[in-house]
Amino acid sequence: MRGAPQKKEVIMQKLKRFKFSCFQGFLVMAALAVCLPSEGLKAADQAAPGTSSGETAPEVPAWFPVFEVPGFENAMRQMRQMTFDFYPKDIKNFFNCGYNMAWTAPSAIWIGRGTPPLENEARRGILDRLRTARVMPDGYVSSHQHEGLGHSEGWPFPLYTQSMGVGWMFSMAGMPFGKPLGIVAALNTDGWEFENARPSALDGSSGLTLDLTAPEASMTTPPIEVAAPSAVFIRLKFVPGGVALYPALEWTTREHPEFSAERRMAFDVPEVREGSESVDVDIPLYKATALEGVLTKLRIDFGNTASGSVRILRFFTAVDTRHSCNNANLITVAGTYFNWTGDVNFLRDEMARLRRVFAYSMREFKVRENGVLTMLWPGHDGSSGLSLGADGKKTIRFGYGVGANYWDLLPFGGRDGYDSIYQFAALRTMADLEKQIAGHPEWGIPAPEPEFSAEALEKDVAGMRRSYQKTFWDEAKGRFIGAVDLGGTPHDYGFTFVNNEAMYYGLASPEQSRKIVDWISGKREVPGDTSTGKDIYRWRFGPRSTTVRNIDYYTFSWSTPETIPFGYQVQDGGGRF
């Protein structure tokens, strides 16, 4: 092909500038294969190696994988070089996030084949993540995100400034959000009421120092107006300071303007994490309000029995930003690690915790009752945070449509067609692990509860596959939809990633897979779709994320999607490596 070497050079340089997260070689190869026909690759293979910038590429070590395709030796050398260039230098931190563990672990664990399992940096990183993943007392696995203003172990946003909530940032230390999003330091305590407590210092770094001058000290906010769906949790970040506390939250509402024992919720002070003196508390106010009413004041009763001092860093309302995919992903990664390494010591040490994590996801999301993952968390009923009337007038439903996975602007939830895929993957993984354990009594791993035996889980696998197909398959369109909200309304925007992953993890029948592939490849067009035919691969390296223009199915904080053209947002016609 005329000019192929120059075109390939440009593509390679663009790819090097593109900070994609899945670095494995086949993605690079896929991008190049789509951008260049076979004769172009052959011509490019004859081009001299090197970079147009004149820089010398770092030497690829001998242990790094080699790609071999007869007739494409130079292209394969460049592919190997690029894979090495993009291989994360700090590989251990590559596995930090809950939402992407199931993708990153298999993309990295194979590199360095032939080295002892625990001498391989990627495998050590995966093992470290599995051993150190934070699991809450109820069994929920943390999202492992940076500091934020949602649930302390969930996604960092939406923020209280986006949900019509309230907050006081007595300390801005470590806070990634600032003035552009309305997050500013609380410079005084005007309007606050203190009983048996006295503010002694306040600065934007160390926060509000509060001297508890006598037992049963308390602090009460100025008057507020916050609807209950925007105050699912009350977040308190503070430094206990060694004072024995038995605290509780109290609140008033429009209907009940006085504080009362009927509107009081005790909470525990978590243990201080290693390397930190502060603690985060997520007080589940929704369990008392049932998302009804309007809050007018909040009060913290410290429950101290002696004098002392505490430091208040932040106090604010939060929506429920927990992710429903975290538990499933941790289980899937555990299976990936064990099946690659055969590390029986890991399984012996961690199986009890993995079983607790898995049982939480099965019970919390009513998998056996409904056959699919079903979200009952506040704001996750599968409905949108936006409502368009017949006249086109938009109403923002603050606190609703909150994301629960990588696609943080899309609601899913309810009967969730996306996170059900990951739950199914975890189910298959646990069935396999339990079967291996049962077949190797010499490993010394106790048997699971009978309801989670290998035989029981294998039945669940078959049942969940049937339920998934029944719940989410749209026969008229020949594809899986994204969700059925708890009101019974299905939601479909041509989610190519839902359908691709449903096929990958084994949820689609052969007939369904054929229809899906025909649709995504452009061979079959779905009437009413915005993108059809060849346009689905507008981005060439992969299909658009969605094929139907979406201006109404989002979290409440993404309230003007119509201002961005189709294809200019990754979650509305865009694409991802």
DRENVEX-447601 format. One record per residue (C-alpha): x, y, z. Coordinates in Angstrom, 3 decimals. Each point is the difference from the previous one (the first is absolute). Example, Ala and Ser with C-alpha at 12.3 -4.5 7.8 and 13.67 -1.06 7.14 Angstrom:
<recs>
[rec [12.300 -4.500 7.800]]
[rec [1.370 3.440 -0.660]]
</recs>
This chain:
<recs>
[rec [0.000 0.000 0.000]]
[rec [1.414 3.376 -0.986]]
[rec [1.199 1.954 3.037]]
[rec [-0.738 -2.798 2.431]]
[rec [3.239 0.331 2.017]]
[rec [-0.626 3.697 0.608]]
[rec [-3.611 -0.658 0.994]]
[rec [1.038 -2.710 2.421]]
[rec [2.611 2.321 1.513]]
[rec [-2.672 2.600 0.701]]
[rec [-2.291 -2.624 1.529]]
[rec [2.759 -1.321 2.223]]
[rec [0.823 3.491 1.253]]
[rec [-3.676 0.721 0.741]]
[rec [-0.349 -3.268 1.871]]
[rec [3.044 0.827 2.083]]
[rec [-1.608 3.282 1.035]]
[rec [-3.296 -1.722 0.813]]
[rec [0.021 -1.022 3.679]]
[rec [-2.056 -3.155 -0.267]]
[rec [-0.289 -2.253 3.017]]
[rec [-0.001 -3.477 -1.575]]
[rec [3.522 -0.277 -1.304]]
[rec [0.052 -3.510 -1.334]]
[rec [1.382 -0.439 -3.468]]
[rec [-3.122 -1.318 -1.665]]
[rec [-1.734 3.370 0.501]]
[rec [2.779 1.790 -1.814]]
[rec [-0.086 -2.621 -2.717]]
[rec [-3.760 0.353 -0.301]]
[rec [0.314 3.759 -0.409]]
[rec [2.647 -0.355 -2.687]]
[rec [-1.839 -2.785 -1.784]]
[rec [-3.155 2.109 -0.206]]
[rec [1.877 3.079 -1.166]]
[rec [2.079 -1.796 -2.628]]
[rec [-0.972 -2.672 -2.513]]
[rec [2.247 -3.067 -0.198]]
[rec [2.032 1.355 -2.906]]
[rec [0.590 3.143 2.053]]
[rec [1.387 -2.063 2.840]]
[rec [2.265 -1.826 -2.405]]
[rec [1.281 3.281 -1.370]]
[rec [0.403 1.358 3.505]]
[rec [1.888 -3.111 1.012]]
[rec [2.609 0.832 -2.587]]
[rec [0.518 3.476 1.462]]
[rec [3.044 0.693 2.108]]
[rec [-0.586 -0.331 3.741]]
[rec [0.336 2.959 2.331]]
[rec [-1.983 3.067 0.984]]
[rec [-0.531 3.225 -1.889]]
[rec [1.105 1.988 3.047]]
[rec [3.489 -1.456 -0.238]]
[rec [-0.199 -1.276 3.563]]
[rec [1.500 -3.373 0.806]]
[rec [-2.596 -2.388 1.380]]
[rec [0.857 -1.695 3.302]]
[rec [1.384 -3.490 -0.437]]
[rec [-2.568 -2.755 0.456]]
[rec [1.234 -2.546 2.562]]
[rec [0.390 -3.631 -0.995]]
[rec [-2.790 -1.164 2.315]]
[rec [-2.603 2.115 -1.806]]
[rec [-2.353 -1.940 -2.342]]
[rec [0.832 -0.292 -3.684]]
[rec [-2.682 0.220 -2.718]]
[rec [0.575 -2.138 -3.066]]
[rec [-1.965 0.257 -3.272]]
[rec [1.852 -1.318 -3.084]]
[rec [0.545 2.763 -2.541]]
[rec [-0.620 2.803 2.518]]
[rec [3.216 -0.127 2.009]]
[rec [0.609 3.746 0.089]]
[rec [-3.611 0.802 0.884]]
[rec [0.176 -2.558 2.801]]
[rec [3.224 1.547 1.316]]
[rec [-1.719 3.383 0.093]]
[rec [-3.038 -1.547 1.637]]
[rec [2.207 -1.542 2.687]]
[rec [1.751 3.325 0.516]]
[rec [-3.301 1.848 0.353]]
[rec [-1.398 -2.574 2.411]]
[rec [3.113 0.411 2.135]]
[rec [-0.131 3.809 -0.252]]
[rec [-3.567 0.006 1.328]]
[rec [0.606 -2.642 2.634]]
[rec [-0.612 1.905 3.270]]
[rec [3.264 0.708 1.731]]
[rec [-1.702 -0.074 3.408]]
[rec [-1.961 -3.145 -0.750]]
[rec [-1.199 -0.538 3.577]]
[rec [-2.068 3.183 -0.135]]
[rec [-1.544 -1.140 -3.278]]
[rec [-2.494 -2.211 1.878]]
[rec [-1.307 2.540 2.502]]
[rec [-3.540 0.681 -1.208]]
[rec [-2.928 -2.276 0.735]]
[rec [-1.732 0.602 -3.321]]
[rec [2.903 -1.043 -2.242]]
[rec [1.699 -2.838 1.868]]
[rec [-1.673 -2.646 -2.135]]
[rec [1.430 1.651 -3.146]]
[rec [3.488 0.936 1.166]]
[rec [0.934 -3.270 1.696]]
[rec [-0.285 -2.258 -3.071]]
[rec [1.579 2.692 -2.169]]
[rec [3.130 0.024 2.149]]
[rec [0.390 -3.383 1.653]]
[rec [1.229 -1.832 -3.117]]
[rec [2.948 2.306 -0.560]]
[rec [3.181 -1.520 1.366]]
[rec [-1.035 -3.577 -0.655]]
[rec [2.563 -2.469 1.263]]
[rec [1.012 1.954 3.089]]
[rec [-0.968 -1.466 3.386]]
[rec [-3.491 1.308 0.889]]
[rec [1.038 2.057 3.004]]
[rec [3.081 1.428 -1.746]]
[rec [-2.158 1.515 -2.729]]
[rec [-0.732 3.660 0.700]]
[rec [-3.486 -0.043 -1.516]]
[rec [-1.018 -3.097 1.921]]
[rec [1.367 1.481 3.223]]
[rec [-2.059 3.113 -0.685]]
[rec [-3.166 -2.015 -0.538]]
[rec [0.675 -2.053 3.127]]
[rec [0.554 3.185 2.001]]
[rec [-3.310 1.434 -1.194]]
[rec [-1.831 -3.220 0.874]]
[rec [1.504 -0.118 3.479]]
[rec [-0.428 3.695 0.813]]
[rec [-3.380 0.740 -1.588]]
[rec [-2.138 1.746 2.588]]
[rec [-3.073 -2.014 0.941]]
[rec [-2.615 1.664 2.173]]
[rec [-1.493 -1.798 3.014]]
[rec [-3.143 -0.798 -2.003]]
[rec [2.061 -1.516 -2.845]]
[rec [-0.014 2.879 -2.498]]
[rec [3.302 0.472 -1.871]]
[rec [1.325 3.557 -0.281]]
[rec [0.308 1.790 -3.335]]
[rec [3.529 1.039 1.038]]
[rec [-0.345 3.477 -1.416]]
[rec [1.578 3.301 0.961]]
[rec [-1.538 2.335 2.560]]
[rec [-3.484 1.054 -1.035]]
[rec [-3.381 1.236 1.091]]
[rec [-2.113 -3.094 -0.511]]
[rec [0.116 -3.101 2.183]]
[rec [3.492 -0.224 1.486]]
[rec [0.524 -3.455 -1.579]]
[rec [-1.867 0.787 -3.210]]
[rec [0.410 2.202 -3.056]]
[rec [1.233 3.553 0.806]]
[rec [-3.016 1.736 -1.545]]
[rec [-2.755 1.239 -0.504]]
[rec [0.720 2.749 2.524]]
[rec [-2.339 1.624 2.496]]
[rec [0.177 3.191 -2.053]]
[rec [-1.476 -1.953 -2.928]]
[rec [-2.749 -1.700 2.012]]
[rec [-1.412 3.076 1.777]]
[rec [1.608 -1.215 3.213]]
[rec [2.101 1.839 2.573]]
[rec [3.535 -0.233 1.288]]
[rec [2.626 1.668 2.140]]
[rec [3.603 -0.421 -1.080]]
[rec [1.820 1.039 3.163]]
[rec [3.104 -1.516 -1.580]]
[rec [0.785 -0.080 -3.729]]
[rec [3.081 -2.178 0.491]]
[rec [-0.024 -2.865 -2.495]]
[rec [-3.195 1.200 -1.666]]
[rec [0.253 -0.278 -3.809]]
[rec [-3.109 2.099 -0.662]]
[rec [-0.006 3.761 0.384]]
[rec [-1.625 3.291 -0.806]]
[rec [-1.004 -0.821 -3.617]]
[rec [-2.341 -2.667 1.439]]
[rec [-1.101 2.144 2.927]]
[rec [2.211 -1.733 2.562]]
[rec [1.527 2.692 2.197]]
[rec [1.466 0.136 3.487]]
[rec [-2.266 0.787 2.964]]
[rec [1.725 3.050 1.457]]
[rec [-2.139 0.383 3.132]]
[rec [-2.622 -1.692 2.163]]
[rec [-2.704 2.622 -0.479]]
[rec [-3.437 -1.436 0.702]]
[rec [1.328 -3.129 1.727]]
[rec [-1.128 -0.844 3.531]]
[rec [2.329 -1.705 2.489]]
[rec [-0.914 -1.579 3.324]]
[rec [2.731 -1.010 2.453]]
[rec [2.404 0.721 -2.847]]
[rec [2.052 3.020 -1.077]]
[rec [1.787 0.663 -3.335]]
[rec [3.598 0.811 0.806]]
[rec [1.598 0.124 -3.467]]
[rec [-0.970 -0.080 -3.661]]
[rec [2.170 -0.043 -3.091]]
[rec [-0.394 -1.454 -3.464]]
[rec [2.632 -2.669 0.532]]
[rec [-0.461 -1.539 3.451]]
[rec [-3.716 0.764 0.231]]
[rec [-2.183 1.009 2.926]]
[rec [1.433 -0.831 3.410]]
[rec [-2.860 -0.525 2.415]]
[rec [0.652 -0.156 3.733]]
[rec [-2.511 -2.253 1.724]]
[rec [-0.269 1.795 3.313]]
[rec [-2.431 -2.389 1.710]]
[rec [-1.702 -3.355 -0.642]]
[rec [-2.707 -0.327 -2.642]]
[rec [1.358 2.743 -2.238]]
[rec [-1.747 0.767 -3.302]]
[rec [0.193 2.157 -3.111]]
[rec [-3.054 1.061 -2.021]]
[rec [-0.021 1.370 -3.539]]
[rec [-1.603 3.240 -1.109]]
[rec [-3.486 -0.415 -1.558]]
[rec [0.042 -1.992 -3.266]]
[rec [-2.480 -1.164 -2.664]]
[rec [1.049 -3.355 -1.454]]
[rec [-2.356 -2.590 -1.479]]
[rec [0.592 -3.498 1.366]]
[rec [1.054 -1.542 -3.368]]
[rec [2.960 2.414 0.027]]
[rec [1.024 -1.057 3.510]]
[rec [0.224 -3.775 -0.296]]
[rec [3.074 0.090 2.199]]
[rec [1.301 2.631 2.391]]
[rec [3.767 0.078 -0.335]]
[rec [2.239 0.956 2.880]]
[rec [3.777 0.126 -0.349]]
[rec [1.716 0.806 3.271]]
[rec [2.896 -0.707 2.347]]
[rec [-1.293 -1.679 3.184]]
[rec [3.085 1.079 1.912]]
[rec [-0.009 -2.895 2.449]]
[rec [-3.277 1.015 1.612]]
[rec [-2.415 -2.832 0.844]]
[rec [-3.078 0.769 -2.103]]
[rec [-3.430 -1.640 -0.293]]
[rec [-1.442 2.324 -2.618]]
[rec [-3.358 0.358 -1.720]]
[rec [-1.555 2.059 -2.775]]
[rec [-3.227 1.894 0.595]]
[rec [-2.074 1.955 -2.497]]
[rec [-3.087 2.133 -0.392]]
[rec [-2.389 0.247 -2.953]]
[rec [-2.689 2.344 -1.236]]
[rec [-2.628 -2.263 1.513]]
[rec [1.973 -0.501 3.242]]
[rec [1.889 3.224 0.818]]
[rec [1.218 -1.171 3.431]]
[rec [2.774 -2.453 0.793]]
[rec [-1.273 -3.272 1.409]]
[rec [1.143 -3.493 0.903]]
[rec [-2.227 -1.175 -2.875]]
[rec [2.372 1.723 -2.420]]
[rec [3.271 -1.195 1.403]]
[rec [2.498 -2.504 -1.466]]
[rec [3.016 -1.241 1.933]]
[rec [3.165 -0.758 -1.944]]
[rec [3.380 -1.544 0.680]]
[rec [3.337 1.738 -0.268]]
[rec [2.159 -2.085 -2.381]]
[rec [3.501 -1.015 0.926]]
[rec [2.607 2.461 -1.184]]
[rec [1.677 -1.342 -3.147]]
[rec [3.736 -0.522 0.020]]
[rec [1.792 3.164 -1.060]]
[rec [-3.000 2.238 0.692]]
[rec [-1.439 1.620 3.079]]
[rec [-3.388 0.830 -1.501]]
[rec [-3.001 -2.249 -0.521]]
[rec [-2.892 0.048 -2.455]]
[rec [-3.517 -0.760 1.142]]
[rec [-2.883 -0.708 -2.394]]
[rec [-3.193 0.315 2.041]]
[rec [-2.823 -1.780 -1.925]]
[rec [-2.735 2.552 0.581]]
[rec [-2.127 -1.519 -2.780]]
[rec [-0.787 -2.956 2.242]]
[rec [-1.935 2.362 2.259]]
[rec [-1.479 2.471 -2.499]]
[rec [-0.924 -2.503 -2.755]]
[rec [0.987 2.889 -2.334]]
[rec [-3.022 2.044 1.089]]
[rec [-0.199 3.489 1.461]]
[rec [2.251 3.064 0.101]]
[rec [2.775 0.359 2.558]]
[rec [0.235 3.334 1.822]]
[rec [2.827 -0.549 2.507]]
[rec [2.679 -2.570 0.830]]
[rec [1.666 -0.614 3.341]]
[rec [2.938 -2.125 1.114]]
[rec [-0.203 -1.162 3.614]]
[rec [3.516 -1.120 0.855]]
[rec [-1.008 -2.189 2.922]]
[rec [3.230 0.793 1.788]]
[rec [0.266 -0.894 3.669]]
[rec [2.958 2.309 0.676]]
[rec [1.502 3.202 -1.310]]
[rec [2.451 0.051 -2.895]]
[rec [0.243 1.312 -3.538]]
[rec [-0.843 -1.182 -3.508]]
[rec [0.709 1.468 -3.419]]
[rec [-2.810 0.224 -2.532]]
[rec [1.320 -0.083 -3.565]]
[rec [-3.175 -0.340 -2.086]]
[rec [-3.719 -0.444 0.642]]
[rec [-2.401 -0.351 -2.938]]
[rec [-2.889 -1.808 -1.629]]
[rec [0.730 -2.680 -2.598]]
[rec [-1.852 -2.125 -2.513]]
[rec [0.717 -3.732 -0.242]]
[rec [3.036 -0.368 -2.259]]
[rec [0.898 -3.594 0.867]]
[rec [0.804 -2.262 -2.955]]
[rec [-1.865 -3.266 -0.432]]
[rec [2.768 -1.549 -2.139]]
[rec [2.799 0.085 2.583]]
[rec [-0.769 -3.252 1.791]]
[rec [-0.435 -1.949 -3.204]]
[rec [3.202 1.402 -1.467]]
[rec [2.049 -0.934 3.045]]
[rec [-1.221 -3.595 -0.292]]
[rec [0.746 -0.130 -3.738]]
[rec [3.512 1.344 0.544]]
[rec [0.602 -2.573 2.731]]
[rec [-0.876 -2.707 -2.510]]
[rec [2.240 1.555 -2.635]]
[rec [2.909 0.119 2.421]]
[rec [-0.419 -3.517 1.353]]
[rec [-0.517 -1.658 -3.370]]
[rec [3.132 1.679 -1.397]]
[rec [2.231 -0.610 3.008]]
[rec [-1.348 -3.053 1.838]]
[rec [0.746 1.857 3.245]]
[rec [-1.740 -2.311 2.484]]
[rec [1.313 1.999 2.962]]
[rec [-1.908 3.023 -1.277]]
[rec [-3.198 -2.015 -0.291]]
[rec [0.485 -1.523 3.445]]
[rec [0.551 3.433 1.567]]
[rec [-2.693 1.933 -1.843]]
[rec [-2.830 -2.412 -0.789]]
[rec [-2.008 0.837 3.107]]
[rec [0.057 3.692 -0.866]]
[rec [-0.803 -0.679 -3.665]]
[rec [-3.010 -2.057 1.062]]
[rec [-1.237 2.847 2.188]]
[rec [0.435 2.497 -2.838]]
[rec [-1.823 -2.288 -2.431]]
[rec [-2.845 -0.802 2.396]]
[rec [-0.563 3.724 0.588]]
[rec [-0.441 0.643 -3.727]]
[rec [-2.363 -2.947 -0.472]]
[rec [-2.199 1.005 2.926]]
[rec [0.209 3.798 -0.239]]
[rec [-0.954 -0.008 -3.675]]
[rec [-2.695 -2.716 0.240]]
[rec [1.692 -2.081 -2.676]]
[rec [-1.729 -3.261 0.848]]
[rec [-3.377 1.594 0.599]]
[rec [-0.075 1.897 -3.314]]
[rec [2.477 -1.966 -2.109]]
[rec [1.982 3.179 -0.768]]
[rec [1.793 2.677 2.000]]
[rec [-2.665 2.316 1.385]]
[rec [0.903 3.362 1.511]]
[rec [-2.079 1.215 2.942]]
[rec [2.457 2.633 1.179]]
[rec [-1.366 3.570 0.186]]
[rec [0.300 1.803 -3.339]]
[rec [0.733 -3.251 -1.858]]
[rec [-3.462 -1.190 -1.002]]
[rec [0.917 0.079 -3.701]]
[rec [-1.940 3.147 -0.770]]
[rec [1.531 3.193 -1.357]]
[rec [0.987 3.067 1.965]]
[rec [-1.642 2.021 -2.773]]
[rec [-3.685 0.057 -0.891]]
[rec [-1.286 1.482 -3.261]]
[rec [-3.668 0.929 -0.100]]
[rec [-2.254 -0.243 -3.031]]
[rec [0.658 3.691 -0.601]]
[rec [3.762 -0.620 0.051]]
[rec [0.430 1.680 3.372]]
[rec [2.805 -1.567 2.024]]
[rec [-0.183 -0.813 3.689]]
[rec [3.153 -0.923 1.882]]
[rec [-0.604 -2.812 2.482]]
[rec [2.751 0.776 2.502]]
[rec [1.460 -3.129 1.555]]
[rec [-1.190 -2.383 -2.728]]
[rec [1.696 -1.779 -2.895]]
[rec [3.295 -0.272 1.878]]
[rec [2.653 -2.087 -1.784]]
[rec [1.351 -3.203 1.538]]
[rec [2.888 -1.029 -2.270]]
[rec [2.480 1.392 -2.527]]
[rec [-2.805 1.665 -2.012]]
[rec [-0.535 2.629 2.674]]
[rec [-2.521 2.145 -1.883]]
[rec [-2.354 -2.869 -0.870]]
[rec [-2.520 -1.207 2.596]]
[rec [-0.345 -3.741 -0.676]]
[rec [-1.144 -1.347 3.382]]
[rec [-3.376 -1.592 0.681]]
[rec [0.179 -3.319 -1.793]]
[rec [3.456 0.808 -1.256]]
[rec [1.010 -1.479 -3.356]]
[rec [3.569 1.251 0.276]]
[rec [1.153 -0.897 3.510]]
[rec [-1.892 -3.296 -0.285]]
[rec [2.719 -0.940 -2.501]]
[rec [2.727 0.421 2.618]]
[rec [-2.063 -1.784 2.626]]
[rec [-0.375 -2.891 -2.419]]
[rec [3.771 -0.044 -0.556]]
[rec [0.530 -0.092 3.779]]
[rec [-2.554 -2.788 0.317]]
[rec [1.827 -2.118 -2.576]]
[rec [3.312 0.751 1.702]]
[rec [-1.228 -1.033 3.445]]
[rec [-1.558 -3.173 -1.385]]
[rec [3.360 -0.869 -1.568]]
[rec [2.017 0.813 3.132]]
[rec [-2.333 -1.992 2.253]]
[rec [0.182 -2.941 -2.391]]
[rec [3.799 0.070 0.072]]
[rec [0.025 0.241 3.797]]
[rec [-2.418 -2.918 0.336]]
[rec [2.264 -2.067 -2.243]]
[rec [3.126 0.754 2.054]]
[rec [-0.621 -0.728 3.688]]
[rec [3.774 0.038 0.504]]
[rec [-0.113 3.793 -0.390]]
[rec [-1.590 0.174 3.434]]
[rec [-2.672 2.553 -0.955]]
[rec [-3.293 -0.460 1.878]]
[rec [-3.172 -0.696 -2.008]]
[rec [-2.355 2.924 -0.673]]
[rec [-3.509 0.411 1.338]]
[rec [-2.245 -2.542 -1.733]]
[rec [-1.927 2.727 -1.812]]
[rec [3.234 1.086 -1.676]]
[rec [1.429 -3.413 -0.864]]
[rec [1.392 -0.628 -3.475]]
[rec [-3.128 -1.961 -0.939]]
[rec [-2.326 2.766 1.194]]
[rec [1.994 2.664 -1.829]]
[rec [0.058 -1.965 -3.243]]
[rec [-3.802 -0.085 0.130]]
[rec [0.042 3.754 0.603]]
[rec [2.169 0.480 -3.092]]
[rec [-2.530 -1.743 -2.221]]
[rec [-2.913 1.781 1.666]]
[rec [1.558 3.439 -0.263]]
[rec [0.756 -0.513 -3.692]]
[rec [-3.657 -0.851 -0.650]]
[rec [-1.243 2.926 2.078]]
[rec [2.387 2.446 -1.657]]
[rec [-1.182 -0.967 -3.467]]
[rec [-3.643 0.160 1.058]]
[rec [0.350 3.362 1.776]]
[rec [2.229 1.954 -2.367]]
[rec [-0.265 -1.468 -3.509]]
[rec [-1.967 2.188 -2.439]]
[rec [-1.022 -2.364 -2.771]]
[rec [-1.239 2.774 -2.296]]
[rec [3.345 1.816 0.119]]
[rec [2.137 -3.107 0.297]]
[rec [2.105 1.203 2.937]]
[rec [0.129 0.265 3.774]]
[rec [-1.325 3.153 1.657]]
[rec [1.752 1.817 2.844]]
[rec [-2.492 -0.181 2.844]]
[rec [-3.591 -0.423 1.084]]
[rec [-0.741 2.550 2.709]]
[rec [-1.966 -0.961 3.098]]
[rec [-3.091 1.558 -1.578]]
[rec [0.233 -2.546 -2.818]]
[rec [1.232 2.345 -2.759]]
[rec [2.766 -1.409 -2.252]]
[rec [2.889 2.255 -1.031]]
[rec [1.890 -0.554 -3.239]]
[rec [2.401 2.329 -1.779]]
[rec [1.829 -2.573 -2.086]]
[rec [2.580 -0.813 2.667]]
[rec [2.726 -1.759 -1.987]]
[rec [2.144 -0.556 3.095]]
[rec [-2.865 -1.757 1.792]]
[rec [-0.493 -2.340 -2.928]]
[rec [3.692 -0.652 -0.634]]
[rec [0.654 -0.842 3.648]]
[rec [-3.157 -2.108 0.277]]
[rec [1.353 -2.111 -2.857]]
[rec [3.518 -0.117 1.432]]
[rec [-1.110 -1.263 3.409]]
[rec [-2.368 -2.602 -1.466]]
[rec [-3.456 1.498 0.592]]
[rec [-1.111 0.046 -3.642]]
[rec [-1.182 -3.027 -1.965]]
[rec [1.683 -0.735 -3.361]]
[rec [-3.060 1.367 -1.821]]
[rec [0.011 3.181 2.078]]
[rec [3.724 0.428 -0.522]]
[rec [-0.443 -0.233 -3.765]]
[rec [-2.650 2.728 0.049]]
[rec [2.130 2.218 2.232]]
[rec [3.071 -0.345 -2.216]]
[rec [-2.044 0.684 -3.119]]
[rec [-1.365 3.172 1.621]]
[rec [3.311 1.356 1.363]]
[rec [1.896 -0.815 -3.197]]
[rec [-2.578 1.953 -2.020]]
[rec [-1.287 -2.985 -1.908]]
[rec [-3.418 0.349 1.644]]
[rec [-1.626 3.375 0.680]]
[rec [-2.361 0.693 2.884]]
[rec [-2.807 2.417 -1.002]]
[rec [0.032 3.187 2.042]]
[rec [3.691 -0.158 0.971]]
[rec [2.029 3.165 -0.440]]
[rec [3.071 -1.921 -1.155]]
[rec [-0.344 -2.899 -2.412]]
[rec [2.082 -1.939 -2.500]]
[rec [3.605 1.058 -0.412]]
[rec [-0.524 3.048 2.219]]
[rec [-0.040 -2.222 3.097]]
[rec [3.765 -0.320 -0.556]]
[rec [0.388 3.747 -0.484]]
[rec [2.976 -0.086 2.398]]
[rec [1.553 -2.964 -1.854]]
[rec [1.878 -1.556 2.955]]
[rec [-3.328 -1.197 1.402]]
[rec [-3.747 0.630 -0.133]]
[rec [-1.778 2.985 1.416]]
[rec [-0.967 -0.552 3.642]]
[rec [-3.635 0.612 -0.889]]
[rec [-1.902 0.180 -3.273]]
[rec [-3.041 2.010 1.133]]
[rec [0.172 3.718 0.789]]
[rec [-0.555 0.454 3.731]]
[rec [-1.229 3.294 1.432]]
[rec [-2.134 -1.299 2.857]]
[rec [1.534 -3.041 1.736]]
[rec [2.694 1.317 2.319]]
[rec [0.867 0.669 3.588]]
[rec [-1.577 3.197 1.317]]
[rec [3.340 1.849 0.004]]
[rec [0.381 -0.341 -3.806]]
[rec [-2.967 2.189 -0.752]]
[rec [0.707 1.570 -3.413]]
[rec [1.070 -2.899 -2.236]]
[rec [-1.758 1.550 -2.992]]
[rec [2.722 2.673 -0.156]]
[rec [2.620 -2.599 -1.037]]
[rec [-0.362 -1.539 -3.483]]
[rec [-0.361 -3.752 -0.379]]
[rec [3.446 -1.570 0.014]]
[rec [1.678 2.797 1.952]]
[rec [-0.624 -1.681 3.363]]
[rec [1.451 -3.457 0.622]]
[rec [-3.298 -1.186 1.530]]
[rec [-2.128 1.286 -2.892]]
[rec [1.364 -1.272 -3.297]]
[rec [3.655 0.328 0.964]]
[rec [2.510 -2.821 0.259]]
[rec [2.553 -1.457 2.398]]
[rec [3.127 -2.047 -0.531]]
</recs>
